[in-house]
Amino acid sequence: MKNSGRSQVFFRLDKSMNEFKCCCTDQISVTRSNVLETFDELRKNCDVLQMLVPDDIYPNWRKTEKCLIDHPQAESHRSRLTFSFEDGSLGKITTPVHRYLSRLNRHYKKDLQEKWLFKSSPVERHLKFRSYMGKMVELIVAEHLSLL
């Protein structure tokens, strides 16, 4: 393949362009034992976390997540939000949602809710998770492309 002399940039993320200051993007040290309590506090102060886990599903979501946290063999079935919060990468998920929140239609917002956890069949849970993560990845890619 012939080089045109121009350098190609396939990916660049300039953190200085991150215009969102929210508690969900801060690095907070949490452990498996206090992740839910700390997440509760974050959720109270973040519109995006309240949209991703709305009040109508929150009690059931929290109960389900607590059971999954208590059983390490169920790691792959945990909430992506608390999982990423625990490993320090929650902002990578929530920043694109903050950026595009006002542009998302009601159906898209509903698809971003973490309801996939409630499916009883592992196959059904897997299929719903793929759809959920597909929406998240769309926003993450859109953000990265806007920073090029």
C-alpha positions in Angstrom: 0.0 0.0 0.0 1.4 3.4 -1.0 1.9 6.0 1.7 0.4 9.3 0.6 2.7 11.2 2.9 0.0 12.2 5.3 0.0 10.6 8.7 -3.2 8.9 9.6 -4.8 9.1 13.0 -7.0 6.1 13.7 -7.7 7.0 17.4 -7.0 9.9 19.6 -8.7 10.8 22.9 -7.8 14.3 24.2 -8.8 14.3 27.9 -8.6 18.1 27.9 -11.7 18.1 25.7 -13.7 16.3 28.4 -16.1 19.0 29.3 -18.1 17.0 31.8 -17.5 17.4 35.4 -19.6 15.0 37.3 -19.1 12.8 40.4 -19.4 9.7 38.2 -16.2 10.6 36.3 -14.1 11.1 39.4 -11.7 8.3 40.4 -13.0 7.0 43.7 -11.4 4.1 45.5 -14.0 1.3 46.2 -13.8 -2.3 47.1 -16.2 -5.1 46.4 -17.5 -4.7 50.0 -18.5 -1.1 49.6 -19.1 -0.7 45.9 -23.0 -0.6 46.2 -23.1 1.9 49.1 -20.7 4.2 47.3 -22.6 3.7 44.0 -25.8 4.7 45.9 -24.3 8.0 46.8 -23.0 8.7 43.3 -26.3 7.8 41.7 -28.1 10.4 43.9 -25.9 13.1 42.4 -25.7 12.0 38.7 -28.5 12.4 36.2 -26.9 9.8 33.9 -26.7 7.1 36.6 -30.3 7.9 37.5 -31.3 7.4 33.8 -29.3 4.2 33.4 -30.8 2.7 36.6 -34.1 4.6 37.1 -36.0 4.7 40.4 -38.6 2.2 39.3 -36.0 -0.6 38.8 -33.4 0.5 41.3 -34.5 -1.6 44.4 -34.7 -4.8 42.3 -31.5 -3.9 40.4 -29.6 -3.3 43.7 -30.9 -6.6 45.2 -29.8 -8.5 42.1 -26.4 -6.8 42.0 -25.9 -7.5 45.8 -26.5 -11.2 45.1 -24.1 -11.2 42.2 -21.4 -9.4 44.1 -21.7 -12.0 46.9 -21.1 -14.8 44.4 -17.8 -14.2 42.6 -18.5 -17.1 40.1 -21.3 -14.9 38.7 -18.8 -12.1 37.8 -19.8 -12.0 34.1 -23.5 -11.4 35.1 -22.8 -8.3 37.2 -23.9 -4.8 36.3 -21.5 -3.1 33.9 -21.9 0.1 35.9 -20.8 -1.2 39.3 -18.2 -3.5 37.7 -16.6 -0.5 35.9 -17.0 1.7 39.0 -15.1 -0.9 41.0 -12.2 -1.0 38.5 -12.1 2.8 38.1 -13.5 3.1 34.6 -17.1 4.3 35.2 -16.3 7.6 33.6 -15.5 5.9 30.3 -19.1 4.7 30.2 -20.9 7.7 31.6 -19.0 10.5 29.9 -20.4 9.7 26.4 -23.9 9.4 27.8 -23.5 12.8 29.5 -22.3 14.2 26.1 -25.2 12.9 24.1 -28.0 12.8 26.8 -29.9 15.7 25.4 -29.9 14.3 21.9 -31.1 10.8 22.8 -34.7 9.9 22.2 -36.9 8.2 24.8 -36.5 4.8 23.2 -32.7 5.0 23.1 -32.7 6.1 26.8 -34.9 3.1 27.7 -32.5 0.8 25.9 -29.6 2.1 28.0 -31.3 1.1 31.2 -29.7 -1.9 32.9 -32.7 -4.2 32.8 -30.8 -7.1 31.2 -29.8 -8.2 34.7 -33.4 -9.3 35.4 -33.7 -12.0 32.6 -33.9 -15.4 34.2 -32.4 -17.4 31.4 -28.7 -17.1 30.8 -29.2 -17.1 27.0 -31.9 -14.4 27.2 -29.7 -12.4 29.6 -26.8 -12.7 27.2 -28.8 -11.5 24.2 -30.2 -8.5 26.2 -26.7 -7.7 27.4 -25.4 -7.6 23.9 -28.1 -5.2 22.9 -27.4 -3.0 25.9 -23.7 -2.9 25.4 -24.2 -2.2 21.7 -25.9 1.0 22.6 -23.2 1.9 25.0 -20.5 1.2 22.4 -22.3 3.4 19.9 -22.0 6.3 22.2 -18.4 5.6 23.1 -17.4 5.4 19.5 -19.4 8.6 18.6 -17.5 10.4 21.4 -14.1 9.1 20.2 -14.9 10.1 16.6 -16.0 13.6 17.7 -12.6 14.1 19.3 -10.6 13.2 16.2 
